[in-house]
Amino acid sequence: MNRKQFIESFGATCKNWTWSWSFVNHDEKFVIFGAWDNHTEQRRALILGEDWTHRASDGAKSIGFPQSREHIRLIESAGYRLFTFPMYVSNELKDAEGYGPSKIDHFDPELTEKTLRKEDSGWYAYEYTPDFQSPEELQDSEKYIEGACKSVTVNAYERNRDARAACLKAHGTACVVCGFDFSSKYGPEVSGFIHVHHLVPVSARREQYELDPIKDLRPVCPNCHAVIHYGDKLRTVEEVKESIRPNHVMQTRHWSTDPFWAEALETYEALRKSGRNSITLDLDTIEANIFNGGSPAYLLMEAMSSVREHEGWDGHKGAPRLVLALLANLNCLHEKPTGGSS
């Protein structure tokens, strides 16, 4: 496969196949740049420099520069995505001092999605950082056959909605890593929302293949999905699951550790043991004291949040006792000034 055949297999084209090093697919809205090995360092590659308007060898205008600059504009302003493939330079046309036009020695027929950054006098392709709409999400397709390069995503292969539906039917809509379920947290309006992750990246399969949505796909939340793909390493579902720190969701202290509630519950229990089945509440006393000192009103709100967070809905039996304990405590505030009883 030569370079032209490789680029055309993704539906991309250019003005001239001889001098172009960038290509575009307007239907799918993405741009492909060849990334020269002599302009690639660590995790970034210089794909266009402002001084590339003229050839360094003879000062002649670079015919490919205007086209590539337009392709950069499409990425920056029109929402086109950026992909690169490695190209290796040949010194065959250069003179003894290193001057002369660049020529491709060979290239790797692999597309990788990148993030474009403008730095100083050049545009660099950096490792792609997925946003909330993860590149592994399944997108428009009608068959379970993947490959064929009909639509381009992160790894330039076709995705399909039927496979997603089959995966969720088999595995559910909760994250298989952390257990997070959107509908439980945010309500029925977002029921079924979840990312779908390929256990084996499609880019690792070079030929068309038949996807098994139950075997090859898993539902994961956006956070866990980002961790799976973070950096250079592709982590497994099991690795990310093991890395989750226990009890990381417990943010508030348990209400029972607060001395206010220990005293209030003690007061309530004492009233019940004494045979009291009613209390008198003076609204003036309550208004004068509920926001003073330990701020009982805020303590009650915090305690209810603690019940929900630490005990879930199973704590509903304990929540009323907190309300009764607070009322008993306020009853004492009413009785103390007069020493009376009710």
C-alpha positions as CSV (number, residue, x, y, z in Angstrom):
1,M,0.0,0.0,0.0
2,N,1.5,3.4,-1.0
3,R,0.8,6.6,0.7
4,K,-2.0,7.7,-1.6
5,Q,-3.8,4.4,-1.2
6,F,-3.5,4.7,2.6
7,I,-4.9,8.2,2.7
8,E,-7.7,7.5,0.3
9,S,-8.7,4.4,2.4
10,F,-9.9,7.0,5.0
11,G,-11.8,9.1,2.4
12,A,-9.3,11.9,2.6
13,T,-7.7,13.8,-0.3
14,C,-5.4,16.7,-1.2
15,K,-4.7,19.1,-4.1
16,N,-1.6,17.4,-5.3
17,W,-0.2,14.0,-4.2
18,T,3.3,14.9,-5.0
19,W,3.9,17.8,-2.7
20,S,1.1,17.5,-0.1
21,W,1.9,16.4,3.5
22,S,-1.7,17.1,4.8
23,F,-5.0,15.8,3.7
24,V,-8.7,16.3,4.5
25,N,-12.0,14.5,4.7
26,H,-14.7,17.1,4.7
27,D,-17.6,14.6,5.0
28,E,-16.2,13.2,8.3
29,K,-14.5,16.6,9.3
30,F,-11.0,15.4,10.0
31,V,-7.5,16.3,8.8
32,I,-4.5,14.0,8.4
33,F,-0.9,15.2,8.7
34,G,2.2,13.3,8.0
35,A,4.5,13.6,11.0
36,W,8.2,13.7,10.0
37,D,10.5,11.6,12.2
38,N,13.1,14.5,12.3
39,H,10.4,16.8,13.7
40,T,9.1,14.3,16.3
41,E,10.3,14.4,19.9
42,Q,8.9,12.5,22.8
43,R,5.1,13.1,22.9
44,R,4.8,15.8,20.3
45,A,5.5,16.4,16.6
46,L,5.9,19.6,14.7
47,I,3.5,19.3,11.8
48,L,3.7,22.9,10.5
49,G,6.0,25.8,11.1
50,E,5.4,29.4,10.3
51,D,8.8,29.5,8.5
52,W,7.8,26.6,6.2
53,T,6.4,29.1,3.7
54,H,9.7,28.9,1.8
55,R,12.1,26.0,1.4
56,A,15.3,26.4,3.4
57,S,17.4,25.0,0.6
58,D,16.7,27.6,-2.1
59,G,14.3,30.1,-0.7
60,A,11.5,29.1,-3.1
61,K,7.9,29.2,-2.0
62,S,6.6,26.0,-0.5
63,I,3.7,24.9,-2.7
64,G,2.2,22.7,0.1
65,F,2.2,25.4,2.8
66,P,-1.1,27.2,1.9
67,Q,-3.0,24.0,1.8
68,S,-1.6,22.8,5.2
69,R,-2.3,26.2,6.7
70,E,-5.9,25.9,5.6
71,H,-6.1,22.5,7.2
72,I,-4.8,23.9,10.4
73,R,-7.5,26.5,10.3
74,L,-10.2,23.8,9.9
75,I,-8.9,22.1,13.1
76,E,-8.7,25.4,15.0
77,S,-11.9,27.1,13.8
78,A,-14.2,24.5,12.2
79,G,-14.0,21.7,14.6
80,Y,-12.1,19.2,12.4
81,R,-10.2,16.5,14.2
82,L,-6.5,15.9,13.8
83,F,-4.9,12.6,12.9
84,T,-1.2,11.9,12.1
85,F,0.9,9.0,10.7
86,P,4.7,8.6,11.0
87,M,6.8,9.6,7.9
88,Y,10.5,8.9,7.7
89,V,12.7,11.4,5.9
90,S,15.3,10.4,3.2
91,N,18.4,12.4,2.6
92,E,18.6,11.3,-1.0
93,L,17.9,14.7,-2.5
94,K,20.0,16.7,0.0
95,D,23.5,17.9,-0.7
96,A,26.6,17.4,1.4
97,E,25.7,20.3,3.6
98,G,22.2,18.9,4.3
99,Y,20.3,21.3,2.0
100,G,17.7,20.1,-0.4
101,P,14.0,19.0,-0.5
102,S,12.7,16.4,1.9
103,K,11.7,13.0,0.5
104,I,9.8,10.3,2.1
105,D,11.8,7.2,2.7
106,H,8.9,5.2,4.1
107,F,5.9,5.6,6.3
108,D,3.9,3.7,8.9
109,P,0.3,3.1,7.8
110,E,-1.1,3.9,11.2
111,L,-3.4,6.8,12.1
112,T,-3.4,8.2,15.6
113,E,-5.7,11.0,16.8
114,K,-3.8,14.0,18.2
115,T,-4.5,17.3,19.9
116,L,-3.3,20.4,18.1
117,R,-1.4,23.1,20.0
118,K,0.2,26.3,18.7
119,E,3.5,27.0,20.4
120,D,5.8,29.8,19.5
121,S,6.2,29.7,15.7
122,G,4.8,26.2,15.0
123,W,1.8,23.9,15.3
124,Y,2.4,20.7,17.2
125,A,0.5,17.4,17.4
126,Y,0.3,16.1,21.0
127,E,-1.1,13.0,22.4
128,Y,-4.8,13.0,22.2
129,T,-6.6,13.8,25.4
130,P,-10.2,12.5,25.3
131,D,-13.0,14.8,26.5
132,F,-16.3,13.7,27.9
133,Q,-17.4,12.2,24.6
134,S,-14.8,9.6,24.7
135,P,-13.3,8.3,21.4
136,E,-14.2,4.8,22.4
137,E,-17.9,5.6,22.4
138,L,-19.8,3.7,19.7
139,Q,-21.0,6.0,16.9
140,D,-23.3,5.7,13.8
141,S,-23.3,2.3,12.2
142,E,-25.7,-0.4,11.2
143,K,-23.8,-3.6,11.3
144,Y,-21.8,-5.6,13.8
145,I,-18.9,-5.8,11.3
146,E,-16.2,-3.4,12.4
147,G,-13.3,-2.1,10.4
148,A,-13.6,-1.1,6.7
149,C,-12.6,2.5,7.7
150,K,-16.0,4.0,6.6
151,S,-16.1,6.5,9.4
152,V,-13.1,7.7,11.3
153,T,-12.9,7.8,15.1
154,V,-9.9,7.7,17.3
155,N,-8.6,4.5,15.7
156,A,-10.2,5.1,12.3
157,Y,-12.6,2.2,12.4
158,E,-16.4,1.9,12.1
159,R,-18.5,1.9,15.3
160,N,-22.2,0.9,15.7
161,R,-25.1,1.6,18.0
162,D,-26.5,-2.0,17.8
163,A,-23.3,-3.3,19.4
164,R,-23.6,-0.7,22.2
165,A,-27.2,-1.8,22.8
166,A,-26.3,-5.5,22.9
167,C,-23.4,-4.7,25.3
168,L,-25.7,-2.8,27.7
169,K,-28.4,-5.5,27.5
170,A,-25.8,-8.1,28.6
171,H,-23.8,-6.1,31.2
172,G,-26.2,-3.4,32.3
173,T,-25.7,0.4,32.4
174,A,-23.6,0.6,35.6
175,C,-19.9,1.1,35.4
176,V,-18.2,-2.3,35.6
177,V,-15.2,-0.6,37.3
178,C,-16.6,1.5,40.1
179,G,-20.3,0.7,40.0
180,F,-21.5,4.2,39.2
181,D,-25.0,4.4,37.7
182,F,-26.2,7.7,36.2
183,S,-29.9,7.1,36.8
184,S,-29.4,6.4,40.5
185,K,-27.4,9.6,40.9
186,Y,-29.2,12.0,38.5
187,G,-32.6,10.5,38.0
188,P,-34.5,8.6,35.2
189,E,-33.8,11.3,32.5
190,V,-30.3,10.0,32.1
191,S,-31.1,6.4,32.4
192,G,-28.9,4.3,30.1
193,F,-26.2,6.9,29.8
194,I,-22.7,5.3,30.0
195,H,-19.6,4.9,27.9
196,V,-18.8,1.7,26.1
197,H,-15.2,0.5,26.2
198,H,-13.5,-1.9,23.8
199,L,-11.5,-4.4,25.9
200,V,-9.2,-4.8,22.9
201,P,-8.7,-1.5,21.0
202,V,-10.1,-1.7,17.5
203,S,-6.8,-0.1,16.2
204,A,-5.0,-3.3,17.2
205,R,-7.1,-5.3,14.7
206,R,-5.9,-4.6,11.2
207,E,-8.5,-6.5,9.3
208,Q,-12.2,-6.4,9.3
209,Y,-13.7,-8.5,12.1
210,E,-17.0,-9.5,13.6
211,L,-17.5,-7.8,16.9
212,D,-18.9,-9.8,19.8
213,P,-20.5,-7.0,22.0
214,I,-20.8,-9.3,25.0
215,K,-17.2,-10.5,24.9
216,D,-15.5,-7.4,23.5
217,L,-17.3,-4.5,25.1
218,R,-17.9,-3.3,28.7
219,P,-19.9,-0.3,30.1
220,V,-17.7,2.2,32.0
221,C,-18.3,5.7,33.4
222,P,-16.5,8.7,31.9
223,N,-14.1,8.9,34.8
224,C,-13.0,5.3,34.7
225,H,-12.8,5.4,30.9
226,A,-10.4,8.3,31.1
227,V,-8.2,6.5,33.6
228,I,-8.2,3.4,31.3
229,H,-6.8,5.4,28.4
230,Y,-4.7,7.9,30.5
231,G,-1.2,8.4,29.3
232,D,0.8,5.9,27.2
233,K,-0.6,2.8,29.0
234,L,-3.9,1.2,28.2
235,R,-5.1,-0.2,31.5
236,T,-7.4,-3.2,31.9
237,V,-10.7,-3.0,33.7
238,E,-9.3,-5.1,36.5
239,E,-6.3,-2.8,36.9
240,V,-8.4,0.3,37.3
241,K,-10.8,-1.5,39.6
242,E,-7.9,-2.5,41.9
243,S,-6.6,1.1,41.9
244,I,-9.7,2.6,43.4
245,R,-9.1,3.7,47.0
246,P,-11.6,2.3,49.5
247,N,-14.1,4.6,51.2
248,H,-13.1,7.5,49.0
249,V,-16.8,8.7,48.8
250,M,-17.2,9.2,52.5
251,Q,-16.8,13.0,52.7
252,T,-18.8,14.0,55.8
253,R,-18.4,12.7,59.3
254,H,-21.1,10.4,60.7
255,W,-23.7,12.2,62.7
256,S,-23.3,9.9,65.7
257,T,-19.8,11.3,66.3
258,D,-21.1,14.8,67.0
259,P,-21.6,15.6,70.8
260,F,-24.7,17.6,70.0
261,W,-26.6,14.6,68.8
262,A,-25.3,12.4,71.6
263,E,-26.8,14.9,74.1
264,A,-30.0,15.4,72.2
265,L,-30.6,11.7,71.9
266,E,-29.9,11.2,75.6
267,T,-32.4,14.0,76.4
268,Y,-35.0,12.3,74.1
269,E,-34.5,8.9,75.7
270,A,-34.8,10.4,79.2
271,L,-38.1,12.0,78.3
272,R,-39.5,8.8,76.9
273,K,-38.4,6.8,79.9
274,S,-40.0,9.3,82.2
275,G,-43.4,8.6,80.6
276,R,-43.6,11.8,78.7
277,N,-45.5,11.5,75.5
278,S,-45.7,15.2,74.6
279,I,-43.5,18.3,74.7
280,T,-44.2,22.0,74.5
281,L,-42.3,24.1,72.0
282,D,-42.2,27.9,72.3
283,L,-41.6,29.4,68.8
284,D,-39.9,32.5,70.3
285,T,-37.5,30.3,72.2
286,I,-36.8,28.3,69.1
287,E,-36.2,31.3,66.9
288,A,-33.9,32.8,69.5
289,N,-31.8,29.7,69.9
290,I,-31.9,27.6,66.7
291,F,-29.3,29.6,64.9
292,N,-27.1,30.3,68.0
293,G,-24.3,28.3,69.6
294,G,-24.1,25.0,67.8
295,S,-26.6,26.1,65.2
296,P,-29.1,23.2,65.6
297,A,-30.7,24.0,62.2
298,Y,-27.5,23.5,60.3
299,L,-26.5,20.5,62.5
300,L,-29.8,18.9,61.5
301,M,-29.1,19.4,57.8
302,E,-25.6,18.0,58.1
303,A,-26.9,15.0,60.1
304,M,-29.5,14.2,57.4
305,S,-26.8,14.4,54.7
306,S,-24.7,12.1,56.9
307,V,-27.6,9.6,57.1
308,R,-28.0,9.6,53.3
309,E,-24.3,9.3,52.6
310,H,-23.3,6.7,55.1
311,E,-26.5,4.7,55.5
312,G,-28.3,5.3,52.2
313,W,-32.1,5.1,52.1
314,D,-31.8,2.3,54.7
315,G,-31.2,5.0,57.2
316,H,-34.7,6.4,56.9
317,K,-35.7,4.8,60.3
318,G,-32.9,6.6,62.1
319,A,-33.7,10.0,60.5
320,P,-36.9,10.7,62.4
321,R,-35.1,10.0,65.7
322,L,-32.8,12.9,64.9
323,V,-35.8,15.2,64.4
324,L,-37.4,14.1,67.6
325,A,-34.1,14.4,69.4
326,L,-33.7,18.0,68.2
327,L,-37.3,18.8,69.3
328,A,-36.6,17.4,72.7
329,N,-33.5,19.5,73.0
330,L,-35.4,22.6,72.0
331,N,-38.1,21.7,74.5
332,C,-35.4,21.8,77.2
333,L,-34.5,25.3,76.1
334,H,-38.1,26.3,76.5
335,E,-38.3,24.8,80.0
336,K,-35.0,26.0,81.4
337,P,-35.9,29.7,81.9
338,T,-39.1,28.9,83.9
339,G,-38.3,25.6,85.4
340,G,-41.8,24.4,84.4
341,S,-42.9,21.3,82.8
342,S,-45.4,20.3,80.2
